[in-house]
Amino acid sequence: MTTPDTWQKSSYSGGGQGDACVEIADRRTHIAVRDSKTPARATLTFPAGAFASFVESVKSPIGNASSARRSDAA
């Protein structure tokens, strides 16, 4: 894979130097992800659709996931 040109860091990168996060780069069909603390190391790539589903699941309210687990355990 070619190294993406434009990396975006989350606005939730933490204080200080803002390196307590991951960065992403959109490569049209795939999304590249790297650790902002060590950007020269390995980069993971995911199909764009799979990454979009992952982001949506992360955004969903935690309370809904917790209540679903409780009802499954009952």
Z-matrix of the N, CA and C atoms (Angstrom, degrees):
N
C 1 1.443
C 2 1.523 1 109.67
N 3 1.295 2 116.68 1 139.66
C 4 1.452 3 121.63 2 174.95
C 5 1.520 4 109.29 3 -72.77
N 6 1.315 5 116.94 4 141.86
C 7 1.459 6 120.10 5 178.57
C 8 1.528 7 108.99 6 -66.85
N 9 1.323 8 118.06 7 126.08
C 10 1.464 9 120.25 8 179.08
C 11 1.516 10 111.78 9 -62.83
N 12 1.320 11 115.39 10 147.16
C 13 1.461 12 120.55 11 -177.68
C 14 1.529 13 113.16 12 -82.39
N 15 1.313 14 118.04 13 -32.80
C 16 1.452 15 121.40 14 -172.89
C 17 1.520 16 110.88 15 -119.91
N 18 1.305 17 115.80 16 113.40
C 19 1.462 18 121.49 17 178.04
C 20 1.516 19 108.71 18 -103.53
N 21 1.322 20 116.36 19 140.21
C 22 1.465 21 122.01 20 177.90
C 23 1.516 22 109.00 21 -117.32
N 24 1.322 23 114.87 22 133.82
C 25 1.455 24 120.59 23 179.26
C 26 1.525 25 109.06 24 -106.33
N 27 1.301 26 116.40 25 142.47
C 28 1.461 27 121.45 26 178.74
C 29 1.517 28 111.15 27 -61.77
N 30 1.328 29 115.55 28 147.64
C 31 1.462 30 119.42 29 174.63
C 32 1.530 31 110.72 30 -71.85
N 33 1.327 32 117.37 31 -8.20
C 34 1.469 33 123.38 32 177.47
C 35 1.522 34 110.84 33 -98.50
N 36 1.310 35 117.70 34 34.38
C 37 1.462 36 122.43 35 -174.81
C 38 1.512 37 114.40 36 -74.60
N 39 1.292 38 118.15 37 -2.92
C 40 1.453 39 120.23 38 179.45
C 41 1.508 40 111.90 39 90.20
N 42 1.310 41 115.02 40 175.12
C 43 1.458 42 120.83 41 -177.80
C 44 1.510 43 112.36 42 -81.43
N 45 1.287 44 115.23 43 -168.14
C 46 1.467 45 120.84 44 178.10
C 47 1.515 46 110.92 45 66.00
N 48 1.317 47 115.74 46 -125.09
C 49 1.452 48 120.88 47 -177.04
C 50 1.527 49 112.50 48 -85.62
N 51 1.315 50 117.40 49 -1.20
C 52 1.458 51 120.62 50 177.95
C 53 1.512 52 113.47 51 69.21
N 54 1.339 53 115.96 52 31.37
C 55 1.469 54 118.09 53 -177.12
C 56 1.528 55 112.81 54 -108.82
N 57 1.328 56 117.23 55 20.63
C 58 1.461 57 121.08 56 179.65
C 59 1.530 58 109.35 57 -99.49
N 60 1.311 59 116.20 58 53.11
C 61 1.451 60 119.41 59 -172.30
C 62 1.526 61 110.68 60 -155.62
N 63 1.311 62 114.13 61 179.49
C 64 1.452 63 120.28 62 170.47
C 65 1.518 64 108.09 63 -108.36
N 66 1.315 65 115.32 64 159.57
C 67 1.456 66 121.82 65 175.78
C 68 1.520 67 107.73 66 -119.59
N 69 1.331 68 116.17 67 149.87
C 70 1.461 69 119.89 68 177.70
C 71 1.523 70 109.65 69 -126.23
N 72 1.314 71 115.20 70 154.41
C 73 1.467 72 122.40 71 174.97
C 74 1.521 73 107.56 72 -136.72
N 75 1.309 74 116.07 73 131.33
C 76 1.465 75 122.39 74 -179.21
C 77 1.524 76 109.35 75 -88.54
N 78 1.321 77 115.79 76 119.85
C 79 1.464 78 121.27 77 179.12
C 80 1.531 79 110.34 78 -114.21
N 81 1.301 80 117.89 79 37.91
C 82 1.459 81 127.39 80 -179.52
C 83 1.521 82 112.14 81 67.43
N 84 1.312 83 118.74 82 -73.41
C 85 1.466 84 120.73 83 -176.91
C 86 1.519 85 112.95 84 -90.10
N 87 1.328 86 117.33 85 -16.31
C 88 1.459 87 122.37 86 -179.38
C 89 1.524 88 110.08 87 -134.70
N 90 1.313 89 114.61 88 156.80
C 91 1.462 90 121.65 89 174.75
C 92 1.525 91 107.06 90 -115.38
N 93 1.322 92 115.66 91 129.95
C 94 1.461 93 121.15 92 177.56
C 95 1.526 94 108.41 93 -98.77
N 96 1.330 95 116.10 94 141.82
C 97 1.466 96 122.15 95 -178.62
C 98 1.528 97 108.12 96 -131.21
N 99 1.334 98 116.30 97 136.12
C 100 1.471 99 120.23 98 176.63
C 101 1.521 100 109.32 99 -143.17
N 102 1.317 101 115.36 100 160.80
C 103 1.468 102 122.88 101 177.94
C 104 1.521 103 108.03 102 -80.85
N 105 1.330 104 117.01 103 124.94
C 106 1.464 105 119.80 104 -178.04
C 107 1.530 106 113.07 105 -67.51
N 108 1.337 107 117.44 106 -20.42
C 109 1.467 108 120.31 107 178.00
C 110 1.522 109 111.56 108 -74.96
N 111 1.326 110 116.63 109 -29.57
C 112 1.466 111 121.11 110 -178.31
C 113 1.533 112 109.51 111 -135.81
N 114 1.327 113 117.82 112 68.97
C 115 1.459 114 120.67 113 -174.65
C 116 1.529 115 115.18 114 -65.34
N 117 1.319 116 118.01 115 -20.16
C 118 1.460 117 120.02 116 179.87
C 119 1.530 118 112.58 117 -80.47
N 120 1.309 119 117.10 118 -11.65
C 121 1.462 120 120.49 119 179.82
C 122 1.513 121 111.37 120 -79.87
N 123 1.296 122 116.40 121 -164.80
C 124 1.461 123 123.65 122 -174.15
C 125 1.533 124 113.01 123 -56.80
N 126 1.320 125 114.13 124 146.32
C 127 1.454 126 122.94 125 175.04
C 128 1.513 127 108.19 126 -117.96
N 129 1.311 128 117.17 127 132.92
C 130 1.461 129 122.20 128 176.26
C 131 1.516 130 108.46 129 -96.77
N 132 1.323 131 116.65 130 144.08
C 133 1.464 132 119.90 131 175.84
C 134 1.520 133 109.69 132 -124.96
N 135 1.322 134 115.24 133 144.20
C 136 1.455 135 122.67 134 -179.04
C 137 1.521 136 108.44 135 -133.75
N 138 1.336 137 117.80 136 147.51
C 139 1.464 138 119.07 137 171.51
C 140 1.533 139 108.85 138 -58.32
N 141 1.325 140 117.17 139 141.65
C 142 1.466 141 121.38 140 -175.43
C 143 1.527 142 112.10 141 -55.61
N 144 1.324 143 118.17 142 -42.14
C 145 1.461 144 121.18 143 -179.24
C 146 1.513 145 112.64 144 -63.45
N 147 1.317 146 116.83 145 -41.27
C 148 1.462 147 120.98 146 179.73
C 149 1.524 148 110.46 147 -66.66
N 150 1.323 149 117.13 148 -39.24
C 151 1.457 150 120.23 149 179.64
C 152 1.524 151 110.23 150 -67.62
N 153 1.329 152 117.34 151 -40.15
C 154 1.469 153 120.84 152 178.23
C 155 1.530 154 110.63 153 -61.13
N 156 1.325 155 117.28 154 -41.85
C 157 1.473 156 120.59 155 177.63
C 158 1.523 157 110.86 156 -63.53
N 159 1.322 158 116.99 157 -41.15
C 160 1.458 159 121.53 158 178.15
C 161 1.531 160 110.66 159 -60.54
N 162 1.330 161 117.22 160 -47.15
C 163 1.469 162 121.16 161 -179.15
C 164 1.525 163 110.16 162 -61.65
N 165 1.316 164 118.13 163 -42.94
C 166 1.464 165 120.80 164 178.72
C 167 1.528 166 111.24 165 -61.88
N 168 1.330 167 117.72 166 -39.42
C 169 1.462 168 120.00 167 179.26
C 170 1.523 169 111.48 168 -67.93
N 171 1.317 170 117.33 169 -33.78
C 172 1.460 171 121.18 170 177.48
C 173 1.526 172 110.39 171 -68.98
N 174 1.324 173 117.13 172 -35.65
C 175 1.467 174 121.66 173 -179.20
C 176 1.523 175 112.79 174 -73.72
N 177 1.328 176 118.21 175 -20.94
C 178 1.462 177 119.84 176 -176.03
C 179 1.520 178 110.28 177 -64.17
N 180 1.340 179 116.77 178 146.72
C 181 1.471 180 120.21 179 -177.79
C 182 1.529 181 111.68 180 -57.56
N 183 1.304 182 115.65 181 135.24
C 184 1.464 183 121.06 182 -179.75
C 185 1.523 184 110.42 183 -63.71
N 186 1.305 185 117.16 184 -35.81
C 187 1.465 186 120.81 185 179.69
C 188 1.510 187 112.56 186 -56.61
N 189 1.333 188 117.87 187 -38.03
C 190 1.464 189 120.80 188 179.13
C 191 1.522 190 110.96 189 -66.05
N 192 1.317 191 117.47 190 -41.10
C 193 1.460 192 120.50 191 179.39
C 194 1.525 193 110.51 192 -67.23
N 195 1.328 194 117.30 193 -39.47
C 196 1.463 195 120.93 194 -179.63
C 197 1.519 196 111.02 195 -65.55
N 198 1.338 197 117.11 196 -43.23
C 199 1.439 198 119.23 197 -179.24
C 200 1.524 199 111.23 198 -67.81
N 201 1.319 200 117.90 199 -32.79
C 202 1.470 201 120.78 200 177.69
C 203 1.517 202 109.68 201 -66.08
N 204 1.326 203 117.88 202 -39.72
C 205 1.464 204 120.28 203 178.75
C 206 1.521 205 111.05 204 -65.85
N 207 1.327 206 116.58 205 -41.17
C 208 1.458 207 119.59 206 179.61
C 209 1.527 208 110.66 207 -62.96
N 210 1.329 209 117.85 208 -40.55
C 211 1.476 210 118.91 209 -178.12
C 212 1.521 211 110.65 210 -70.83
N 213 1.353 212 117.66 211 -30.49
C 214 1.464 213 119.93 212 177.17
C 215 1.526 214 110.89 213 -68.74
N 216 1.337 215 116.69 214 -34.18
C 217 1.457 216 120.71 215 -177.32
C 218 1.519 217 112.29 216 -75.59
N 219 1.315 218 117.50 217 -20.54
C 220 1.465 219 121.58 218 -175.52
C 221 1.512 220 112.21 219 -72.22
